[in-house]
Amino acid sequence: MRVLFATISEKTHMYSMVPLAWALTTAGHEVRVASSPALTDAITRTGLTAAPVGTDHRMHDGFAAHQDLVARIYDARKRDDRTEARALYRTLHTLLENEATDWSEPSRERETWDSVLTKYRVGVEHMYRVYNDGMVDELVELARAWQPDLVVWTPLTYAAPVAARVVGAAHARLLWSVDIYAAMRGVFLALKEQQPPERREDPLADWLTGHLARHGSDFAEEVTTGQWTVDQTPGSVQLPLDVHRVPMRYAPYNGPSVDPAWVREPPARPRVFFTPGHSSAAVIGASYMPVQEILDAVDGLDIEFVAALPARETDAVLRVPDNTRVVDFVPLHTLVPSCSALLHHGGFGGWSAALLHGVPQFLLPVRFSDLWTKATLLDAQGGGAYLHASEVTAETLRAGLTRLLEDPSYRSGAARLRREMLAAPTPNDLVRTLEELTAASRGAGS
């Protein structure tokens, strides 16, 4: 069969698709990966075949306003003014959380109709349209010309289910996240049903209906969450979802990588890996974590601390403890198995690598995307701990990290989550299931 993978032009989103795309390729299926032109080189470096469509999005332009704040943060850090740096970081956290319109932890108890309606209005206008409007028409043209049997798409890539429905292809989401998107959709629809007819506005459906109508098709709710969802997150740390969930074991892909020789040396002391998130730092212009305070917090601890820092972060570091190794990048799947703990912001790569290898996690999230939700779910399952990024000081982090390393319950919780992840089908194992689901689902929208 022909399988079209589609993603918005974000490299980390595309990386989450690579193992399944190669599993289908090696099983004998034809595979293409569609995205905006800016992602073409990254796709071809995976060995997969790229299909550039449309124009590049301008989503990252929205973070340009933060550049003055980011410059002030680095200036304060280089002057070692912790009070000012801490205050500026908190301002950055607030900006990020306000822009995200807080999609974390969606629930009927927490939300009101006005709150979810506002979130969808903002989401459609300032995120979904920005990511998708420039690629949807050419993606439909590609689908009409190539006639895929199955379209696999990442969350936020709504152009893909539009194209699939227009040509009658089966389609499925491939999650790189805790599924705040389906959870919020469920809350929205439940609250919508409680409104009088004149108040049942649906910005997401209205926007998608416009695209579908231009191409001779109509809206169905499956366009918002897929005919089924391939989920790489263990069920116990996933939100309860009213979707057809198809579990798949996470298989790491970090892009072109080199295994450093020092990683293969068994650590003499507990090894703790810290990453503030290279992809988020590239978008915002800085990590939103107080890196110097984190380094100061581990000074003197009987651990081997490995900090993978983007270049700009490294330039602003004033003190590196004797127990710390600073690197620019190391492939997560090579280092995490030797670690006793992983300290990070909650990104998909670090989160999944730690789950796969049974490593306790200390998360330092903000309420942005699914980061906060990951932290609370992991904490509830005993696989890690968390602090809001604004609460991080040398004292709070040192105490929390020490507790994570010394309390055996965290290792037990992480081991249980690893067993749950390993019980899920691998990408290769899943191929037959996808073939069967595709055969049963094709033609639903034609």
C-alpha positions as CSV (number, residue, x, y, z in Angstrom):
1,M,0.0,0.0,0.0
2,R,1.0,3.7,-0.3
3,V,1.5,5.5,3.0
4,L,1.8,9.3,3.1
5,F,3.3,10.7,6.4
6,A,2.5,14.4,6.9
7,T,3.8,16.8,9.5
8,I,4.0,20.5,10.1
9,S,7.5,21.8,9.5
10,E,8.9,21.0,13.0
11,K,11.9,18.7,13.0
12,T,11.2,17.0,16.3
13,H,7.7,16.2,15.1
14,M,9.0,14.6,12.0
15,Y,11.6,12.6,13.9
16,S,8.8,10.9,15.9
17,M,7.5,9.4,12.6
18,V,10.8,8.0,11.3
19,P,10.8,4.5,12.9
20,L,7.3,3.7,11.8
21,A,7.9,5.1,8.3
22,W,10.9,2.9,7.9
23,A,9.0,-0.1,9.3
24,L,6.4,0.3,6.6
25,T,9.2,0.8,4.0
26,T,11.0,-2.3,4.9
27,A,7.7,-4.2,4.9
28,G,7.5,-3.4,1.2
29,H,5.1,-0.4,1.3
30,E,5.6,2.8,-0.6
31,V,6.3,5.7,1.8
32,R,6.5,9.5,1.3
33,V,6.9,12.2,3.9
34,A,5.2,15.5,3.2
35,S,5.9,18.8,4.9
36,S,6.7,22.4,4.1
37,P,9.8,23.0,2.0
38,A,11.9,24.0,5.0
39,L,11.9,20.5,6.3
40,T,12.9,18.8,3.1
41,D,16.6,18.4,3.9
42,A,15.9,17.0,7.4
43,I,13.5,14.4,5.8
44,T,16.0,13.3,3.2
45,R,18.7,12.9,5.8
46,T,16.6,10.2,7.4
47,G,16.8,8.2,4.1
48,L,13.1,8.7,3.5
49,T,11.6,10.4,0.4
50,A,10.4,13.9,0.9
51,A,7.4,15.5,-0.7
52,P,7.6,19.3,-0.2
53,V,4.2,21.0,-0.3
54,G,3.1,24.6,0.0
55,T,4.9,27.4,1.7
56,D,6.9,27.6,4.9
57,H,5.0,28.6,8.1
58,R,5.8,31.7,10.1
59,M,4.9,30.4,13.5
60,H,8.3,31.1,15.0
61,D,8.0,34.8,14.1
62,G,5.7,35.1,17.1
63,F,8.6,34.5,19.4
64,A,10.6,37.4,18.0
65,A,9.1,39.7,20.6
66,H,10.9,37.7,23.3
67,Q,14.4,38.6,22.0
68,D,14.8,41.7,24.1
69,L,13.8,39.7,27.2
70,V,16.1,36.9,26.2
71,A,19.0,39.3,25.8
72,R,18.3,40.7,29.3
73,I,18.3,37.2,30.8
74,Y,21.7,36.5,29.3
75,D,23.0,39.8,30.4
76,A,21.9,39.2,34.0
77,R,23.4,35.7,34.0
78,K,26.7,37.0,32.7
79,R,26.7,39.6,35.6
80,D,25.8,36.7,38.0
81,D,22.7,38.7,39.1
82,R,20.6,35.8,40.3
83,T,17.8,38.0,41.6
84,E,17.3,39.8,38.3
85,A,17.8,36.6,36.2
86,R,15.2,34.8,38.3
87,A,12.7,37.6,37.8
88,L,13.3,37.7,34.1
89,Y,12.9,33.9,33.8
90,R,9.5,34.2,35.6
91,T,8.4,36.8,33.1
92,L,9.4,34.5,30.2
93,H,7.4,31.7,31.8
94,T,4.3,33.9,32.1
95,L,4.6,34.9,28.5
96,L,4.9,31.4,27.3
97,E,1.9,30.2,29.4
98,N,-0.3,33.1,28.3
99,E,0.5,32.4,24.6
100,A,-0.3,28.7,25.0
101,T,-3.7,29.7,26.4
102,D,-3.1,26.8,28.8
103,W,-4.1,23.6,27.1
104,S,-2.7,21.6,29.9
105,E,-4.8,19.3,32.0
106,P,-8.1,19.7,30.2
107,S,-11.2,18.5,32.1
108,R,-14.9,19.2,32.3
109,E,-14.5,20.3,36.0
110,R,-11.7,22.7,35.2
111,E,-13.0,24.3,32.0
112,T,-16.0,26.5,31.2
113,W,-17.7,26.9,27.8
114,D,-16.2,30.4,27.5
115,S,-12.7,29.2,28.3
116,V,-12.6,26.3,25.8
117,L,-14.3,28.5,23.1
118,T,-11.6,31.1,23.6
119,K,-8.8,28.5,23.4
120,Y,-10.2,27.2,20.1
121,R,-10.6,30.7,18.7
122,V,-7.0,31.6,19.6
123,G,-5.7,28.1,18.6
124,V,-7.2,28.2,15.1
125,E,-6.3,31.8,14.3
126,H,-2.8,31.9,15.8
127,M,-1.5,28.3,15.5
128,Y,-3.5,25.9,13.3
129,R,-4.0,28.3,10.4
130,V,-0.4,29.5,10.6
131,Y,0.9,25.9,10.4
132,N,-1.5,24.5,7.9
133,D,-3.1,27.1,5.5
134,G,0.1,27.4,3.5
135,M,0.3,23.7,2.8
136,V,-3.2,22.3,2.6
137,D,-4.0,22.9,-1.1
138,E,-0.7,21.4,-2.4
139,L,-1.1,18.4,0.1
140,V,-4.5,17.8,-1.4
141,E,-3.0,17.9,-4.9
142,L,-0.3,15.5,-3.8
143,A,-2.9,13.1,-2.4
144,R,-5.0,13.3,-5.6
145,A,-2.0,12.6,-7.7
146,W,-0.3,9.9,-5.6
147,Q,-3.5,8.3,-4.2
148,P,-2.3,7.1,-0.8
149,D,-4.1,4.3,1.0
150,L,-3.1,5.6,4.4
151,V,-2.2,9.1,5.7
152,V,-0.3,9.2,9.0
153,W,-0.2,12.7,10.6
154,T,1.2,14.3,13.7
155,P,-1.0,16.4,16.0
156,L,-1.5,20.0,14.7
157,T,-1.1,18.8,11.1
158,Y,-4.8,19.3,10.2
159,A,-4.0,19.7,6.5
160,A,-3.4,15.9,6.4
161,P,-6.8,14.6,7.4
162,V,-8.3,17.1,5.1
163,A,-6.3,15.6,2.2
164,A,-7.1,12.1,3.3
165,R,-10.9,12.8,3.5
166,V,-10.9,14.4,0.1
167,V,-9.3,11.4,-1.6
168,G,-10.9,8.7,0.6
169,A,-7.7,7.5,2.2
170,A,-7.6,6.0,5.7
171,H,-5.9,8.3,8.1
172,A,-4.4,8.1,11.6
173,R,-2.7,10.4,14.1
174,L,0.7,9.5,15.3
175,L,1.2,11.1,18.8
176,W,4.4,12.6,19.9
177,S,2.7,13.9,23.1
178,V,0.4,13.3,25.9
179,D,-2.9,13.8,24.0
180,I,-4.0,17.2,25.3
181,Y,-5.6,17.8,21.8
182,A,-8.1,14.9,21.9
183,A,-8.7,15.5,25.6
184,M,-9.5,19.2,25.0
185,R,-11.7,18.3,22.0
186,G,-13.7,15.9,24.1
187,V,-14.2,18.6,26.8
188,F,-15.2,21.1,24.1
189,L,-17.8,18.9,22.5
190,A,-19.3,17.9,25.9
191,L,-19.7,21.6,26.9
192,K,-20.9,22.5,23.4
193,E,-23.8,20.1,23.7
194,Q,-24.9,22.0,26.9
195,Q,-25.2,25.3,25.0
196,P,-28.3,26.7,23.3
197,P,-28.1,26.2,19.5
198,E,-27.2,29.9,18.9
199,R,-24.1,29.5,21.1
200,R,-22.7,26.3,19.6
201,E,-19.8,27.9,17.8
202,D,-17.0,25.5,16.7
203,P,-14.0,27.4,15.4
204,L,-12.0,24.2,14.6
205,A,-14.9,22.6,12.6
206,D,-15.7,25.8,10.8
207,W,-12.1,26.3,9.7
208,L,-11.7,22.7,8.5
209,T,-15.1,22.8,6.8
210,G,-13.9,25.7,4.7
211,H,-10.9,23.8,3.4
212,L,-12.9,20.6,2.8
213,A,-15.7,22.4,1.0
214,R,-13.2,24.0,-1.4
215,H,-12.0,20.6,-2.4
216,G,-15.5,19.0,-2.7
217,S,-15.7,17.2,0.6
218,D,-17.5,17.7,3.9
219,F,-16.6,17.8,7.6
220,A,-16.6,14.8,9.9
221,E,-15.4,14.7,13.5
222,E,-12.7,12.2,12.5
223,V,-10.8,15.0,10.8
224,T,-10.0,16.5,14.3
225,T,-8.5,13.4,15.9
226,G,-8.1,10.8,13.2
227,Q,-9.9,7.5,12.4
228,W,-7.5,6.0,14.9
229,T,-4.5,7.2,17.0
230,V,-1.1,5.5,17.1
231,D,0.1,6.2,20.6
232,Q,3.7,6.0,21.7
233,T,3.0,6.8,25.4
234,P,2.2,4.1,27.9
235,G,-1.5,4.2,28.9
236,S,-0.9,4.8,32.6
237,V,0.8,8.1,31.8
238,Q,-1.7,9.1,29.0
239,L,-4.9,11.0,29.5
240,P,-8.1,9.1,29.4
241,L,-9.2,9.4,25.8
242,D,-12.4,8.8,23.8
243,V,-10.4,7.8,20.6
244,H,-9.5,4.5,19.0
245,R,-6.0,4.2,20.5
246,V,-3.4,1.8,18.9
247,P,-0.4,1.5,21.2
248,M,3.1,1.4,19.7
249,R,6.4,1.1,21.5
250,Y,8.6,4.2,21.3
251,A,11.6,3.7,19.1
252,P,14.2,6.4,19.4
253,Y,15.4,8.5,16.5
254,N,17.6,11.6,17.2
255,G,18.7,12.4,13.7
256,P,22.2,12.0,12.4
257,S,24.2,11.0,15.5
258,V,27.6,9.9,16.8
259,D,28.0,7.6,19.8
260,P,30.8,9.3,21.9
261,A,33.4,7.0,23.4
262,W,33.0,8.4,26.9
263,V,29.3,7.4,27.0
264,R,30.3,3.8,26.8
265,E,32.5,4.1,29.9
266,P,30.5,2.8,32.9
267,P,30.0,5.7,35.3
268,A,31.8,5.5,38.6
269,R,29.0,7.4,40.3
270,P,25.3,7.9,39.6
271,R,25.0,9.6,36.2
272,V,22.5,12.3,35.8
273,F,21.7,13.8,32.4
274,F,20.4,17.3,32.0
275,T,19.0,18.8,28.8
276,P,17.1,22.1,28.8
277,G,15.7,21.3,25.3
278,H,17.6,22.2,22.2
279,S,14.5,22.6,19.9
280,S,12.6,24.9,22.3
281,A,15.7,27.0,22.9
282,A,16.1,27.4,19.1
283,V,12.6,28.7,18.8
284,I,12.5,31.0,21.8
285,G,16.1,32.1,21.7
286,A,16.9,30.7,25.1
287,S,16.1,27.8,27.4
288,Y,13.4,28.8,29.9
289,M,15.4,27.0,32.7
290,P,17.9,28.8,34.9
291,V,20.9,26.8,33.8
292,Q,23.5,28.4,36.1
293,E,21.3,27.7,39.2
294,I,20.9,24.1,38.1
295,L,24.7,23.7,37.7
296,D,25.2,25.4,41.1
297,A,22.7,23.0,42.6
298,V,24.6,19.9,41.7
299,D,28.0,21.2,42.8
300,G,29.3,18.8,45.5
301,L,26.8,16.1,44.9
302,D,28.3,12.6,44.6
303,I,27.1,12.2,41.0
304,E,28.4,12.5,37.4
305,F,26.3,15.3,35.9
306,V,26.2,15.6,32.1
307,A,24.7,18.8,30.8
308,A,23.9,19.0,27.1
309,L,23.7,22.8,26.4
310,P,23.0,24.8,23.3
311,A,25.9,27.1,22.4
312,R,24.3,30.3,23.7
313,E,23.6,28.6,27.1
314,T,27.2,27.5,27.3
315,D,28.5,31.0,26.6
316,A,26.5,32.3,29.6
317,V,27.8,29.7,32.1
318,L,30.1,31.2,34.7
319,R,30.8,28.2,36.9
320,V,31.0,24.5,36.0
321,P,31.2,22.1,39.0
322,D,34.0,19.5,39.1
323,N,31.4,16.7,38.8
324,T,29.9,18.1,35.6
325,R,30.6,17.5,31.9
326,V,29.2,20.1,29.5
327,V,28.5,18.8,25.9
328,D,26.7,20.4,23.0
329,F,24.7,17.3,22.0
330,V,24.7,13.6,22.7
331,P,22.1,11.2,21.3
332,L,19.6,10.4,24.1
333,H,19.3,6.7,23.2
334,T,23.1,6.2,23.7
335,L,23.3,8.0,27.1
336,V,20.0,7.5,28.9
337,P,20.5,3.7,29.5
338,S,23.5,4.5,31.7
339,C,21.8,7.2,33.7
340,S,20.3,7.1,37.2
341,A,18.1,10.1,36.5
342,L,17.1,12.5,33.7
343,L,16.6,16.2,34.4
344,H,14.7,18.0,31.6
345,H,11.9,20.3,30.6
346,G,9.5,17.5,29.5
347,G,10.1,17.2,25.8
348,F,9.1,14.1,23.9
349,G,12.5,12.7,23.2
350,G,13.8,12.8,26.8
351,W,10.5,11.8,28.3
352,S,10.2,8.7,26.0
353,A,13.9,7.7,26.2
354,A,13.6,7.7,30.0
355,L,10.3,5.7,29.9
356,L,11.9,3.2,27.5
357,H,14.9,2.6,29.7
358,G,13.3,2.8,33.1
359,V,15.1,5.9,34.3
360,P,13.4,8.2,36.9
361,Q,12.8,11.7,35.6
362,F,12.9,15.1,37.3
363,L,10.8,17.5,35.1
364,L,11.0,21.3,35.2
365,P,8.1,22.3,33.0
366,V,5.9,25.3,32.4
367,R,2.2,25.1,31.5
368,F,3.0,25.0,27.8
369,S,1.9,22.4,25.3
370,D,1.8,19.0,27.1
371,L,4.8,19.6,29.3
372,W,2.9,20.2,32.6
373,T,0.5,17.4,32.0
374,K,3.4,15.0,31.4
375,A,4.9,16.0,34.8
376,T,1.8,15.5,36.8
377,L,1.0,12.2,35.2
378,L,4.5,10.9,35.7
379,D,4.4,12.0,39.4
380,A,1.1,10.3,39.9
381,Q,2.6,7.0,38.6
382,G,5.7,7.3,40.8
383,G,8.1,7.4,37.9
384,G,9.5,10.9,38.6
385,A,9.1,14.3,40.3
386,Y,8.7,17.8,39.1
387,L,9.0,21.5,39.9
388,H,7.5,24.4,37.9
389,A,10.4,26.1,36.2
390,S,9.7,29.3,38.1
391,E,10.3,27.4,41.4
392,V,13.7,26.2,40.5
393,T,16.5,27.4,42.8
394,A,19.8,25.8,43.7
395,E,18.2,24.7,47.0
396,T,14.9,23.4,45.7
397,L,16.5,21.5,42.8
398,R,19.3,20.0,45.0
399,A,16.7,18.7,47.5
400,G,14.4,17.3,44.8
401,L,17.2,15.6,42.8
402,T,18.7,14.1,46.0
403,R,15.2,12.7,46.9
404,L,14.8,11.3,43.4
405,L,18.2,9.5,43.5
406,E,17.9,8.2,47.1
407,D,14.2,7.0,47.2
408,P,14.0,3.6,45.6
409,S,10.3,4.0,44.9
410,Y,11.1,6.2,41.9
411,R,13.3,3.5,40.3
412,S,10.5,1.0,40.9
413,G,7.9,3.3,39.3
414,A,10.2,3.9,36.3
415,A,10.8,0.2,35.9
416,R,7.1,-0.5,35.9
417,L,6.5,2.1,33.2
418,R,9.4,0.5,31.2
419,R,7.7,-2.9,31.4
420,E,4.4,-1.3,30.2
421,M,6.2,0.4,27.2
422,L,8.0,-2.8,26.3
423,A,4.7,-4.7,26.2
424,A,3.5,-2.5,23.3
425,P,4.1,-3.6,19.7
426,T,7.2,-2.3,18.0
427,P,6.8,-0.3,14.8
428,N,7.6,-3.4,12.8
429,D,5.1,-5.4,14.8
430,L,2.4,-2.8,14.1
431,V,2.6,-3.0,10.3
432,R,0.1,-5.8,10.0
433,T,-2.4,-4.0,12.3
434,L,-2.1,-0.8,10.1
435,E,-2.7,-2.8,7.0
436,E,-5.9,-4.3,8.5
437,L,-7.1,-0.9,9.8
438,T,-6.4,0.7,6.5
439,A,-8.4,-1.9,4.6
440,A,-11.3,-1.4,6.9
441,S,-11.2,2.4,6.9
442,R,-10.5,3.5,3.3
443,G,-13.2,5.4,1.4
444,A,-14.9,6.8,4.5
445,G,-14.6,10.4,3.3
446,S,-14.7,10.0,-0.5
